[in-house]
Amino acid sequence: MRLVGHSPPRCACRIKSDAMDEPIWNGAYKNDEWYPWFLKRIRALIAAPRDA
């Protein structure tokens, strides 16, 4: 999942193979208050990807 803001996109986390695997979080995202929302959204996008 990439977060887009005023700076270039940054990778928030990686998931190795299965959507239910624990993600590998990048830096400060690991303990972010939005962690549950990120994880829910990431798993939903993996389950039902959409075309851009």
SVG drawing of the C-alpha trace seen along z (x, -y; Angstrom):
<svg xmlns="http://www.w3.org/2000/svg" viewBox="-13 -19 25 36">
<polyline fill="none" stroke="black" stroke-width="0.4" points="0.0,0.0 1.4,-3.4 0.4,-6.6 0.3,-9.7 0.8,-13.2 2.8,-16.3 6.0,-14.3 6.7,-11.2 4.7,-8.1 6.2,-5.9 5.6,-2.3 3.8,-1.9 4.2,1.9 4.8,5.2 3.0,8.5 5.0,11.5 2.5,13.8 -0.9,14.3 -3.2,11.5 -3.5,12.9 0.3,12.8 1.5,10.2 2.7,7.2 6.2,5.9 5.8,2.2 8.1,-0.5 9.5,-2.8 7.0,-4.8 4.0,-3.2 4.5,-0.1 3.0,-1.8 0.8,-4.3 -2.7,-4.9 -4.0,-4.2 -2.5,-0.7 -5.9,1.1 -7.4,-0.9 -4.4,-0.4 -4.4,3.4 -8.2,3.6 -7.8,1.6 -4.8,3.5 -6.5,6.9 -9.6,5.6 -7.6,4.5 -5.8,7.8 -9.1,9.7 -10.8,7.6 -8.2,5.6 -9.6,2.8 -8.2,1.4 -6.8,-2.1"/>
</svg>
